[in-house]
Amino acid sequence: MQVEVWSDVVCPWCYLGRTHLRQALDSLDFRDDVRVTYRSFELDPGAPTGLTTATDDLLAAKYGMTPEQARQAQQRMEQRAAAEGLTFRMGRLRSGNTRAAHRLLHLARESGRQEEVAEALHRAYFTDQRDVYAPESLSAIATEAGLAAGEVREVLAGDRYEDAVEADERLARELGATGVPFFVVDRRFGVSGAQPAPVLADVLRRARGRIVA
């Protein structure tokens, strides 16, 4: 069984969704038969490379909030994450272009370390408030998660996996994704949003039943 997950590195709901998926998988007796692939979906693909913006300011501008309302929204997300056992520190987050991080996730897939790198990037951004845009910081995060330093440097120095990122995003549009996280099971079942673990587990069981039948 294949589960494909479209997400972005700087999407808090995607981190929650990954956590729920992991919980759902841990509850299944066929866990070892499920292969998870993370696919690219950039929330702001037009963001200029090398330039970041305070996330509070971005939220305020995008949704017509006051700065205080944006801060309150971030605090609610911190509380939501805490209820899930995650530590989010949303106060000083920066938003920017995540293309390089997505290219590293494609390298991680080829290296058999995609889950580890996806977790490392989410934790680095939301918990540790590390930079997930600059090559130096990305390189450190990726190598700490088990990728070979030389390969990481090569990817970040060039345009390797650019086509793969764009292909993922085209496929997401073809499948009807309008936001993330977006889960697709065996290209037959689709689930949008950070659904609770029991919901995801039920989808996987139903998909499994179709396969067995």
PyMOL CGO cylinders between C-alpha atoms (Angstrom):
from pymol import cmd
from pymol.cgo import CYLINDER

trace = [
    CYLINDER, 0.00, 0.00, 0.00, 1.29, 3.43, -0.92, 0.3, 1, 1, 1, 1, 1, 1,
    CYLINDER, 1.29, 3.43, -0.92, 0.44, 6.62, 0.96, 0.3, 1, 1, 1, 1, 1, 1,
    CYLINDER, 0.44, 6.62, 0.96, 1.50, 9.85, -0.70, 0.3, 1, 1, 1, 1, 1, 1,
    CYLINDER, 1.50, 9.85, -0.70, 1.52, 13.00, 1.40, 0.3, 1, 1, 1, 1, 1, 1,
    CYLINDER, 1.52, 13.00, 1.40, 1.67, 16.45, -0.14, 0.3, 1, 1, 1, 1, 1, 1,
    CYLINDER, 1.67, 16.45, -0.14, 2.94, 18.98, 2.36, 0.3, 1, 1, 1, 1, 1, 1,
    CYLINDER, 2.94, 18.98, 2.36, 5.19, 21.98, 2.93, 0.3, 1, 1, 1, 1, 1, 1,
    CYLINDER, 5.19, 21.98, 2.93, 8.03, 22.37, 5.38, 0.3, 1, 1, 1, 1, 1, 1,
    CYLINDER, 8.03, 22.37, 5.38, 6.59, 25.56, 6.89, 0.3, 1, 1, 1, 1, 1, 1,
    CYLINDER, 6.59, 25.56, 6.89, 2.96, 24.41, 7.16, 0.3, 1, 1, 1, 1, 1, 1,
    CYLINDER, 2.96, 24.41, 7.16, 1.95, 23.78, 10.80, 0.3, 1, 1, 1, 1, 1, 1,
    CYLINDER, 1.95, 23.78, 10.80, -1.04, 21.69, 9.77, 0.3, 1, 1, 1, 1, 1, 1,
    CYLINDER, -1.04, 21.69, 9.77, 1.31, 19.49, 7.76, 0.3, 1, 1, 1, 1, 1, 1,
    CYLINDER, 1.31, 19.49, 7.76, 3.39, 18.77, 10.86, 0.3, 1, 1, 1, 1, 1, 1,
    CYLINDER, 3.39, 18.77, 10.86, 0.20, 17.88, 12.73, 0.3, 1, 1, 1, 1, 1, 1,
    CYLINDER, 0.20, 17.88, 12.73, -0.94, 15.76, 9.78, 0.3, 1, 1, 1, 1, 1, 1,
    CYLINDER, -0.94, 15.76, 9.78, 2.35, 13.86, 9.69, 0.3, 1, 1, 1, 1, 1, 1,
    CYLINDER, 2.35, 13.86, 9.69, 2.02, 13.21, 13.42, 0.3, 1, 1, 1, 1, 1, 1,
    CYLINDER, 2.02, 13.21, 13.42, -1.52, 11.92, 12.97, 0.3, 1, 1, 1, 1, 1, 1,
    CYLINDER, -1.52, 11.92, 12.97, -0.46, 9.67, 10.10, 0.3, 1, 1, 1, 1, 1, 1,
    CYLINDER, -0.46, 9.67, 10.10, 2.33, 8.20, 12.20, 0.3, 1, 1, 1, 1, 1, 1,
    CYLINDER, 2.33, 8.20, 12.20, -0.14, 7.54, 15.02, 0.3, 1, 1, 1, 1, 1, 1,
    CYLINDER, -0.14, 7.54, 15.02, -2.58, 5.96, 12.58, 0.3, 1, 1, 1, 1, 1, 1,
    CYLINDER, -2.58, 5.96, 12.58, 0.08, 3.68, 11.14, 0.3, 1, 1, 1, 1, 1, 1,
    CYLINDER, 0.08, 3.68, 11.14, 1.22, 2.62, 14.60, 0.3, 1, 1, 1, 1, 1, 1,
    CYLINDER, 1.22, 2.62, 14.60, -2.32, 1.45, 15.33, 0.3, 1, 1, 1, 1, 1, 1,
    CYLINDER, -2.32, 1.45, 15.33, -2.46, -0.89, 12.32, 0.3, 1, 1, 1, 1, 1, 1,
    CYLINDER, -2.46, -0.89, 12.32, -1.36, -4.50, 12.23, 0.3, 1, 1, 1, 1, 1, 1,
    CYLINDER, -1.36, -4.50, 12.23, -0.31, -4.09, 8.58, 0.3, 1, 1, 1, 1, 1, 1,
    CYLINDER, -0.31, -4.09, 8.58, 1.96, -1.13, 9.30, 0.3, 1, 1, 1, 1, 1, 1,
    CYLINDER, 1.96, -1.13, 9.30, 4.93, -2.80, 7.62, 0.3, 1, 1, 1, 1, 1, 1,
    CYLINDER, 4.93, -2.80, 7.62, 2.97, -3.10, 4.37, 0.3, 1, 1, 1, 1, 1, 1,
    CYLINDER, 2.97, -3.10, 4.37, 2.51, 0.67, 4.05, 0.3, 1, 1, 1, 1, 1, 1,
    CYLINDER, 2.51, 0.67, 4.05, 5.01, 2.79, 2.14, 0.3, 1, 1, 1, 1, 1, 1,
    CYLINDER, 5.01, 2.79, 2.14, 4.84, 6.54, 2.78, 0.3, 1, 1, 1, 1, 1, 1,
    CYLINDER, 4.84, 6.54, 2.78, 6.14, 9.06, 0.26, 0.3, 1, 1, 1, 1, 1, 1,
    CYLINDER, 6.14, 9.06, 0.26, 6.29, 12.80, 0.93, 0.3, 1, 1, 1, 1, 1, 1,
    CYLINDER, 6.29, 12.80, 0.93, 5.61, 14.97, -2.09, 0.3, 1, 1, 1, 1, 1, 1,
    CYLINDER, 5.61, 14.97, -2.09, 6.19, 18.65, -2.68, 0.3, 1, 1, 1, 1, 1, 1,
    CYLINDER, 6.19, 18.65, -2.68, 3.62, 21.40, -2.32, 0.3, 1, 1, 1, 1, 1, 1,
    CYLINDER, 3.62, 21.40, -2.32, 4.94, 24.93, -1.86, 0.3, 1, 1, 1, 1, 1, 1,
    CYLINDER, 4.94, 24.93, -1.86, 2.55, 27.24, -0.04, 0.3, 1, 1, 1, 1, 1, 1,
    CYLINDER, 2.55, 27.24, -0.04, 4.23, 30.28, -1.57, 0.3, 1, 1, 1, 1, 1, 1,
    CYLINDER, 4.23, 30.28, -1.57, 6.12, 29.16, -4.68, 0.3, 1, 1, 1, 1, 1, 1,
    CYLINDER, 6.12, 29.16, -4.68, 6.53, 32.74, -5.83, 0.3, 1, 1, 1, 1, 1, 1,
    CYLINDER, 6.53, 32.74, -5.83, 8.39, 33.85, -2.70, 0.3, 1, 1, 1, 1, 1, 1,
    CYLINDER, 8.39, 33.85, -2.70, 11.77, 35.30, -3.67, 0.3, 1, 1, 1, 1, 1, 1,
    CYLINDER, 11.77, 35.30, -3.67, 14.75, 33.12, -2.88, 0.3, 1, 1, 1, 1, 1, 1,
    CYLINDER, 14.75, 33.12, -2.88, 16.93, 34.51, -0.13, 0.3, 1, 1, 1, 1, 1, 1,
    CYLINDER, 16.93, 34.51, -0.13, 14.30, 36.86, 1.26, 0.3, 1, 1, 1, 1, 1, 1,
    CYLINDER, 14.30, 36.86, 1.26, 12.10, 36.06, 4.27, 0.3, 1, 1, 1, 1, 1, 1,
    CYLINDER, 12.10, 36.06, 4.27, 9.18, 37.82, 5.92, 0.3, 1, 1, 1, 1, 1, 1,
    CYLINDER, 9.18, 37.82, 5.92, 7.90, 37.67, 9.48, 0.3, 1, 1, 1, 1, 1, 1,
    CYLINDER, 7.90, 37.67, 9.48, 5.11, 35.08, 9.43, 0.3, 1, 1, 1, 1, 1, 1,
    CYLINDER, 5.11, 35.08, 9.43, 2.90, 37.23, 11.67, 0.3, 1, 1, 1, 1, 1, 1,
    CYLINDER, 2.90, 37.23, 11.67, 3.10, 40.04, 9.13, 0.3, 1, 1, 1, 1, 1, 1,
    CYLINDER, 3.10, 40.04, 9.13, 2.37, 37.65, 6.26, 0.3, 1, 1, 1, 1, 1, 1,
    CYLINDER, 2.37, 37.65, 6.26, -0.72, 36.27, 8.02, 0.3, 1, 1, 1, 1, 1, 1,
    CYLINDER, -0.72, 36.27, 8.02, -1.99, 39.74, 8.83, 0.3, 1, 1, 1, 1, 1, 1,
    CYLINDER, -1.99, 39.74, 8.83, -1.64, 40.85, 5.20, 0.3, 1, 1, 1, 1, 1, 1,
    CYLINDER, -1.64, 40.85, 5.20, -3.07, 37.65, 3.72, 0.3, 1, 1, 1, 1, 1, 1,
    CYLINDER, -3.07, 37.65, 3.72, -6.14, 37.38, 5.93, 0.3, 1, 1, 1, 1, 1, 1,
    CYLINDER, -6.14, 37.38, 5.93, -6.79, 41.02, 6.74, 0.3, 1, 1, 1, 1, 1, 1,
    CYLINDER, -6.79, 41.02, 6.74, -5.84, 40.63, 10.39, 0.3, 1, 1, 1, 1, 1, 1,
    CYLINDER, -5.84, 40.63, 10.39, -4.39, 43.14, 12.78, 0.3, 1, 1, 1, 1, 1, 1,
    CYLINDER, -4.39, 43.14, 12.78, -0.91, 42.26, 14.09, 0.3, 1, 1, 1, 1, 1, 1,
    CYLINDER, -0.91, 42.26, 14.09, -2.47, 41.31, 17.42, 0.3, 1, 1, 1, 1, 1, 1,
    CYLINDER, -2.47, 41.31, 17.42, -4.98, 39.00, 15.75, 0.3, 1, 1, 1, 1, 1, 1,
    CYLINDER, -4.98, 39.00, 15.75, -2.15, 37.33, 13.84, 0.3, 1, 1, 1, 1, 1, 1,
    CYLINDER, -2.15, 37.33, 13.84, -0.23, 36.78, 17.08, 0.3, 1, 1, 1, 1, 1, 1,
    CYLINDER, -0.23, 36.78, 17.08, -3.32, 35.31, 18.72, 0.3, 1, 1, 1, 1, 1, 1,
    CYLINDER, -3.32, 35.31, 18.72, -3.79, 32.93, 15.79, 0.3, 1, 1, 1, 1, 1, 1,
    CYLINDER, -3.79, 32.93, 15.79, -0.20, 31.77, 16.20, 0.3, 1, 1, 1, 1, 1, 1,
    CYLINDER, -0.20, 31.77, 16.20, -0.74, 31.26, 19.92, 0.3, 1, 1, 1, 1, 1, 1,
    CYLINDER, -0.74, 31.26, 19.92, -3.80, 29.12, 19.22, 0.3, 1, 1, 1, 1, 1, 1,
    CYLINDER, -3.80, 29.12, 19.22, -1.70, 26.98, 16.91, 0.3, 1, 1, 1, 1, 1, 1,
    CYLINDER, -1.70, 26.98, 16.91, 0.89, 26.56, 19.67, 0.3, 1, 1, 1, 1, 1, 1,
    CYLINDER, 0.89, 26.56, 19.67, -1.86, 25.38, 22.00, 0.3, 1, 1, 1, 1, 1, 1,
    CYLINDER, -1.86, 25.38, 22.00, -3.21, 23.00, 19.38, 0.3, 1, 1, 1, 1, 1, 1,
    CYLINDER, -3.21, 23.00, 19.38, 0.24, 21.51, 18.87, 0.3, 1, 1, 1, 1, 1, 1,
    CYLINDER, 0.24, 21.51, 18.87, 0.80, 21.18, 22.62, 0.3, 1, 1, 1, 1, 1, 1,
    CYLINDER, 0.80, 21.18, 22.62, -2.39, 19.14, 22.88, 0.3, 1, 1, 1, 1, 1, 1,
    CYLINDER, -2.39, 19.14, 22.88, -0.82, 16.77, 20.34, 0.3, 1, 1, 1, 1, 1, 1,
    CYLINDER, -0.82, 16.77, 20.34, 2.44, 16.51, 22.28, 0.3, 1, 1, 1, 1, 1, 1,
    CYLINDER, 2.44, 16.51, 22.28, 4.33, 18.85, 19.95, 0.3, 1, 1, 1, 1, 1, 1,
    CYLINDER, 4.33, 18.85, 19.95, 6.19, 22.02, 20.83, 0.3, 1, 1, 1, 1, 1, 1,
    CYLINDER, 6.19, 22.02, 20.83, 5.58, 24.87, 18.41, 0.3, 1, 1, 1, 1, 1, 1,
    CYLINDER, 5.58, 24.87, 18.41, 7.28, 28.23, 18.88, 0.3, 1, 1, 1, 1, 1, 1,
    CYLINDER, 7.28, 28.23, 18.88, 5.44, 30.44, 16.43, 0.3, 1, 1, 1, 1, 1, 1,
    CYLINDER, 5.44, 30.44, 16.43, 6.38, 33.87, 17.74, 0.3, 1, 1, 1, 1, 1, 1,
    CYLINDER, 6.38, 33.87, 17.74, 9.41, 34.68, 15.60, 0.3, 1, 1, 1, 1, 1, 1,
    CYLINDER, 9.41, 34.68, 15.60, 8.90, 32.45, 12.58, 0.3, 1, 1, 1, 1, 1, 1,
    CYLINDER, 8.90, 32.45, 12.58, 9.94, 33.65, 9.13, 0.3, 1, 1, 1, 1, 1, 1,
    CYLINDER, 9.94, 33.65, 9.13, 8.22, 32.71, 5.86, 0.3, 1, 1, 1, 1, 1, 1,
    CYLINDER, 8.22, 32.71, 5.86, 10.02, 32.34, 2.55, 0.3, 1, 1, 1, 1, 1, 1,
    CYLINDER, 10.02, 32.34, 2.55, 10.81, 30.13, -0.43, 0.3, 1, 1, 1, 1, 1, 1,
    CYLINDER, 10.81, 30.13, -0.43, 10.95, 26.43, 0.50, 0.3, 1, 1, 1, 1, 1, 1,
    CYLINDER, 10.95, 26.43, 0.50, 12.07, 25.05, -2.88, 0.3, 1, 1, 1, 1, 1, 1,
    CYLINDER, 12.07, 25.05, -2.88, 15.54, 24.06, -1.63, 0.3, 1, 1, 1, 1, 1, 1,
    CYLINDER, 15.54, 24.06, -1.63, 14.06, 22.16, 1.32, 0.3, 1, 1, 1, 1, 1, 1,
    CYLINDER, 14.06, 22.16, 1.32, 11.76, 20.27, -1.04, 0.3, 1, 1, 1, 1, 1, 1,
    CYLINDER, 11.76, 20.27, -1.04, 14.68, 19.34, -3.26, 0.3, 1, 1, 1, 1, 1, 1,
    CYLINDER, 14.68, 19.34, -3.26, 16.43, 17.89, -0.22, 0.3, 1, 1, 1, 1, 1, 1,
    CYLINDER, 16.43, 17.89, -0.22, 13.34, 15.81, 0.55, 0.3, 1, 1, 1, 1, 1, 1,
    CYLINDER, 13.34, 15.81, 0.55, 13.66, 14.28, -2.92, 0.3, 1, 1, 1, 1, 1, 1,
    CYLINDER, 13.66, 14.28, -2.92, 17.29, 13.44, -2.19, 0.3, 1, 1, 1, 1, 1, 1,
    CYLINDER, 17.29, 13.44, -2.19, 16.14, 11.95, 1.11, 0.3, 1, 1, 1, 1, 1, 1,
    CYLINDER, 16.14, 11.95, 1.11, 13.62, 9.78, -0.70, 0.3, 1, 1, 1, 1, 1, 1,
    CYLINDER, 13.62, 9.78, -0.70, 16.32, 8.34, -2.94, 0.3, 1, 1, 1, 1, 1, 1,
    CYLINDER, 16.32, 8.34, -2.94, 18.51, 7.81, 0.13, 0.3, 1, 1, 1, 1, 1, 1,
    CYLINDER, 18.51, 7.81, 0.13, 15.81, 6.03, 2.14, 0.3, 1, 1, 1, 1, 1, 1,
    CYLINDER, 15.81, 6.03, 2.14, 15.75, 8.81, 4.78, 0.3, 1, 1, 1, 1, 1, 1,
    CYLINDER, 15.75, 8.81, 4.78, 12.68, 10.79, 3.79, 0.3, 1, 1, 1, 1, 1, 1,
    CYLINDER, 12.68, 10.79, 3.79, 10.74, 10.31, 7.03, 0.3, 1, 1, 1, 1, 1, 1,
    CYLINDER, 10.74, 10.31, 7.03, 13.77, 11.34, 9.07, 0.3, 1, 1, 1, 1, 1, 1,
    CYLINDER, 13.77, 11.34, 9.07, 14.44, 14.43, 6.98, 0.3, 1, 1, 1, 1, 1, 1,
    CYLINDER, 14.44, 14.43, 6.98, 10.78, 15.47, 6.91, 0.3, 1, 1, 1, 1, 1, 1,
    CYLINDER, 10.78, 15.47, 6.91, 10.67, 15.24, 10.70, 0.3, 1, 1, 1, 1, 1, 1,
    CYLINDER, 10.67, 15.24, 10.70, 13.97, 17.08, 11.05, 0.3, 1, 1, 1, 1, 1, 1,
    CYLINDER, 13.97, 17.08, 11.05, 12.81, 19.97, 8.87, 0.3, 1, 1, 1, 1, 1, 1,
    CYLINDER, 12.81, 19.97, 8.87, 9.48, 20.35, 10.65, 0.3, 1, 1, 1, 1, 1, 1,
    CYLINDER, 9.48, 20.35, 10.65, 11.07, 20.16, 14.08, 0.3, 1, 1, 1, 1, 1, 1,
    CYLINDER, 11.07, 20.16, 14.08, 13.86, 22.55, 13.09, 0.3, 1, 1, 1, 1, 1, 1,
    CYLINDER, 13.86, 22.55, 13.09, 11.38, 25.16, 11.91, 0.3, 1, 1, 1, 1, 1, 1,
    CYLINDER, 11.38, 25.16, 11.91, 8.53, 24.92, 14.39, 0.3, 1, 1, 1, 1, 1, 1,
    CYLINDER, 8.53, 24.92, 14.39, 10.31, 23.80, 17.55, 0.3, 1, 1, 1, 1, 1, 1,
    CYLINDER, 10.31, 23.80, 17.55, 13.89, 25.00, 17.27, 0.3, 1, 1, 1, 1, 1, 1,
    CYLINDER, 13.89, 25.00, 17.27, 13.23, 28.10, 15.12, 0.3, 1, 1, 1, 1, 1, 1,
    CYLINDER, 13.23, 28.10, 15.12, 16.11, 27.25, 12.81, 0.3, 1, 1, 1, 1, 1, 1,
    CYLINDER, 16.11, 27.25, 12.81, 16.46, 28.68, 9.33, 0.3, 1, 1, 1, 1, 1, 1,
    CYLINDER, 16.46, 28.68, 9.33, 15.02, 26.29, 6.71, 0.3, 1, 1, 1, 1, 1, 1,
    CYLINDER, 15.02, 26.29, 6.71, 15.89, 28.58, 3.79, 0.3, 1, 1, 1, 1, 1, 1,
    CYLINDER, 15.89, 28.58, 3.79, 19.62, 29.32, 3.86, 0.3, 1, 1, 1, 1, 1, 1,
    CYLINDER, 19.62, 29.32, 3.86, 21.87, 26.62, 2.34, 0.3, 1, 1, 1, 1, 1, 1,
    CYLINDER, 21.87, 26.62, 2.34, 24.18, 26.47, 5.35, 0.3, 1, 1, 1, 1, 1, 1,
    CYLINDER, 24.18, 26.47, 5.35, 21.36, 25.83, 7.80, 0.3, 1, 1, 1, 1, 1, 1,
    CYLINDER, 21.36, 25.83, 7.80, 19.56, 23.40, 5.48, 0.3, 1, 1, 1, 1, 1, 1,
    CYLINDER, 19.56, 23.40, 5.48, 22.79, 21.48, 5.00, 0.3, 1, 1, 1, 1, 1, 1,
    CYLINDER, 22.79, 21.48, 5.00, 23.25, 21.11, 8.74, 0.3, 1, 1, 1, 1, 1, 1,
    CYLINDER, 23.25, 21.11, 8.74, 19.67, 19.96, 9.30, 0.3, 1, 1, 1, 1, 1, 1,
    CYLINDER, 19.67, 19.96, 9.30, 19.82, 17.42, 6.47, 0.3, 1, 1, 1, 1, 1, 1,
    CYLINDER, 19.82, 17.42, 6.47, 23.15, 15.92, 7.49, 0.3, 1, 1, 1, 1, 1, 1,
    CYLINDER, 23.15, 15.92, 7.49, 22.03, 15.67, 11.10, 0.3, 1, 1, 1, 1, 1, 1,
    CYLINDER, 22.03, 15.67, 11.10, 19.08, 13.64, 9.78, 0.3, 1, 1, 1, 1, 1, 1,
    CYLINDER, 19.08, 13.64, 9.78, 21.41, 11.19, 8.06, 0.3, 1, 1, 1, 1, 1, 1,
    CYLINDER, 21.41, 11.19, 8.06, 22.00, 12.48, 4.54, 0.3, 1, 1, 1, 1, 1, 1,
    CYLINDER, 22.00, 12.48, 4.54, 25.51, 12.48, 3.12, 0.3, 1, 1, 1, 1, 1, 1,
    CYLINDER, 25.51, 12.48, 3.12, 27.07, 15.93, 3.44, 0.3, 1, 1, 1, 1, 1, 1,
    CYLINDER, 27.07, 15.93, 3.44, 28.60, 15.86, -0.04, 0.3, 1, 1, 1, 1, 1, 1,
    CYLINDER, 28.60, 15.86, -0.04, 25.31, 15.01, -1.72, 0.3, 1, 1, 1, 1, 1, 1,
    CYLINDER, 25.31, 15.01, -1.72, 23.49, 17.67, 0.26, 0.3, 1, 1, 1, 1, 1, 1,
    CYLINDER, 23.49, 17.67, 0.26, 25.99, 20.32, -0.79, 0.3, 1, 1, 1, 1, 1, 1,
    CYLINDER, 25.99, 20.32, -0.79, 25.75, 19.21, -4.42, 0.3, 1, 1, 1, 1, 1, 1,
    CYLINDER, 25.75, 19.21, -4.42, 21.95, 19.46, -4.41, 0.3, 1, 1, 1, 1, 1, 1,
    CYLINDER, 21.95, 19.46, -4.41, 21.91, 22.86, -2.74, 0.3, 1, 1, 1, 1, 1, 1,
    CYLINDER, 21.91, 22.86, -2.74, 24.57, 24.25, -5.09, 0.3, 1, 1, 1, 1, 1, 1,
    CYLINDER, 24.57, 24.25, -5.09, 22.64, 23.35, -8.25, 0.3, 1, 1, 1, 1, 1, 1,
    CYLINDER, 22.64, 23.35, -8.25, 19.14, 22.70, -9.53, 0.3, 1, 1, 1, 1, 1, 1,
    CYLINDER, 19.14, 22.70, -9.53, 18.90, 18.95, -8.99, 0.3, 1, 1, 1, 1, 1, 1,
    CYLINDER, 18.90, 18.95, -8.99, 15.31, 17.79, -8.30, 0.3, 1, 1, 1, 1, 1, 1,
    CYLINDER, 15.31, 17.79, -8.30, 13.76, 21.03, -9.57, 0.3, 1, 1, 1, 1, 1, 1,
    CYLINDER, 13.76, 21.03, -9.57, 11.80, 18.99, -12.12, 0.3, 1, 1, 1, 1, 1, 1,
    CYLINDER, 11.80, 18.99, -12.12, 10.74, 16.51, -9.43, 0.3, 1, 1, 1, 1, 1, 1,
    CYLINDER, 10.74, 16.51, -9.43, 9.32, 19.26, -7.23, 0.3, 1, 1, 1, 1, 1, 1,
    CYLINDER, 9.32, 19.26, -7.23, 7.39, 20.74, -10.13, 0.3, 1, 1, 1, 1, 1, 1,
    CYLINDER, 7.39, 20.74, -10.13, 6.11, 17.30, -11.16, 0.3, 1, 1, 1, 1, 1, 1,
    CYLINDER, 6.11, 17.30, -11.16, 4.79, 16.72, -7.64, 0.3, 1, 1, 1, 1, 1, 1,
    CYLINDER, 4.79, 16.72, -7.64, 2.94, 20.01, -7.72, 0.3, 1, 1, 1, 1, 1, 1,
    CYLINDER, 2.94, 20.01, -7.72, 1.42, 19.31, -11.14, 0.3, 1, 1, 1, 1, 1, 1,
    CYLINDER, 1.42, 19.31, -11.14, 0.24, 15.93, -9.89, 0.3, 1, 1, 1, 1, 1, 1,
    CYLINDER, 0.24, 15.93, -9.89, -1.31, 17.53, -6.82, 0.3, 1, 1, 1, 1, 1, 1,
    CYLINDER, -1.31, 17.53, -6.82, -3.34, 19.84, -9.05, 0.3, 1, 1, 1, 1, 1, 1,
    CYLINDER, -3.34, 19.84, -9.05, -4.39, 16.94, -11.26, 0.3, 1, 1, 1, 1, 1, 1,
    CYLINDER, -4.39, 16.94, -11.26, -5.60, 15.06, -8.19, 0.3, 1, 1, 1, 1, 1, 1,
    CYLINDER, -5.60, 15.06, -8.19, -7.62, 18.04, -7.03, 0.3, 1, 1, 1, 1, 1, 1,
    CYLINDER, -7.62, 18.04, -7.03, -5.48, 19.22, -4.12, 0.3, 1, 1, 1, 1, 1, 1,
    CYLINDER, -5.48, 19.22, -4.12, -6.16, 22.81, -3.13, 0.3, 1, 1, 1, 1, 1, 1,
    CYLINDER, -6.16, 22.81, -3.13, -4.25, 22.81, 0.15, 0.3, 1, 1, 1, 1, 1, 1,
    CYLINDER, -4.25, 22.81, 0.15, -2.10, 20.71, 2.41, 0.3, 1, 1, 1, 1, 1, 1,
    CYLINDER, -2.10, 20.71, 2.41, -1.67, 18.30, 3.98, 0.3, 1, 1, 1, 1, 1, 1,
    CYLINDER, -1.67, 18.30, 3.98, -3.20, 16.14, 1.28, 0.3, 1, 1, 1, 1, 1, 1,
    CYLINDER, -3.20, 16.14, 1.28, -3.08, 12.35, 1.63, 0.3, 1, 1, 1, 1, 1, 1,
    CYLINDER, -3.08, 12.35, 1.63, -3.60, 9.92, -1.25, 0.3, 1, 1, 1, 1, 1, 1,
    CYLINDER, -3.60, 9.92, -1.25, -3.81, 6.17, -0.72, 0.3, 1, 1, 1, 1, 1, 1,
    CYLINDER, -3.81, 6.17, -0.72, -3.00, 3.99, -3.73, 0.3, 1, 1, 1, 1, 1, 1,
    CYLINDER, -3.00, 3.99, -3.73, -4.21, 6.81, -6.02, 0.3, 1, 1, 1, 1, 1, 1,
    CYLINDER, -4.21, 6.81, -6.02, -7.79, 5.88, -5.10, 0.3, 1, 1, 1, 1, 1, 1,
    CYLINDER, -7.79, 5.88, -5.10, -8.56, 7.46, -1.73, 0.3, 1, 1, 1, 1, 1, 1,
    CYLINDER, -8.56, 7.46, -1.73, -7.89, 11.12, -0.98, 0.3, 1, 1, 1, 1, 1, 1,
    CYLINDER, -7.89, 11.12, -0.98, -8.02, 12.91, 2.36, 0.3, 1, 1, 1, 1, 1, 1,
    CYLINDER, -8.02, 12.91, 2.36, -7.53, 16.65, 2.84, 0.3, 1, 1, 1, 1, 1, 1,
    CYLINDER, -7.53, 16.65, 2.84, -6.40, 18.39, 5.99, 0.3, 1, 1, 1, 1, 1, 1,
    CYLINDER, -6.40, 18.39, 5.99, -4.79, 17.31, 9.26, 0.3, 1, 1, 1, 1, 1, 1,
    CYLINDER, -4.79, 17.31, 9.26, -7.44, 14.69, 9.97, 0.3, 1, 1, 1, 1, 1, 1,
    CYLINDER, -7.44, 14.69, 9.97, -7.33, 12.89, 13.35, 0.3, 1, 1, 1, 1, 1, 1,
    CYLINDER, -7.33, 12.89, 13.35, -5.40, 9.64, 13.53, 0.3, 1, 1, 1, 1, 1, 1,
    CYLINDER, -5.40, 9.64, 13.53, -8.56, 7.47, 13.80, 0.3, 1, 1, 1, 1, 1, 1,
    CYLINDER, -8.56, 7.47, 13.80, -9.90, 8.98, 10.57, 0.3, 1, 1, 1, 1, 1, 1,
    CYLINDER, -9.90, 8.98, 10.57, -6.67, 8.25, 8.72, 0.3, 1, 1, 1, 1, 1, 1,
    CYLINDER, -6.67, 8.25, 8.72, -6.52, 4.74, 10.18, 0.3, 1, 1, 1, 1, 1, 1,
    CYLINDER, -6.52, 4.74, 10.18, -10.07, 4.08, 8.97, 0.3, 1, 1, 1, 1, 1, 1,
    CYLINDER, -10.07, 4.08, 8.97, -9.20, 5.23, 5.45, 0.3, 1, 1, 1, 1, 1, 1,
    CYLINDER, -9.20, 5.23, 5.45, -6.17, 2.93, 5.43, 0.3, 1, 1, 1, 1, 1, 1,
    CYLINDER, -6.17, 2.93, 5.43, -8.25, -0.02, 6.66, 0.3, 1, 1, 1, 1, 1, 1,
    CYLINDER, -8.25, -0.02, 6.66, -10.85, 0.57, 3.95, 0.3, 1, 1, 1, 1, 1, 1,
    CYLINDER, -10.85, 0.57, 3.95, -8.13, 0.81, 1.33, 0.3, 1, 1, 1, 1, 1, 1,
    CYLINDER, -8.13, 0.81, 1.33, -6.60, -2.40, 2.66, 0.3, 1, 1, 1, 1, 1, 1,
    CYLINDER, -6.60, -2.40, 2.66, -9.97, -4.13, 2.40, 0.3, 1, 1, 1, 1, 1, 1,
    CYLINDER, -9.97, -4.13, 2.40, -10.28, -3.13, -1.23, 0.3, 1, 1, 1, 1, 1, 1,
    CYLINDER, -10.28, -3.13, -1.23, -6.83, -4.54, -1.95, 0.3, 1, 1, 1, 1, 1, 1,
    CYLINDER, -6.83, -4.54, -1.95, -7.51, -7.82, -0.17, 0.3, 1, 1, 1, 1, 1, 1,
    CYLINDER, -7.51, -7.82, -0.17, -10.87, -8.19, -1.87, 0.3, 1, 1, 1, 1, 1, 1,
]
cmd.load_cgo(trace, "trace")
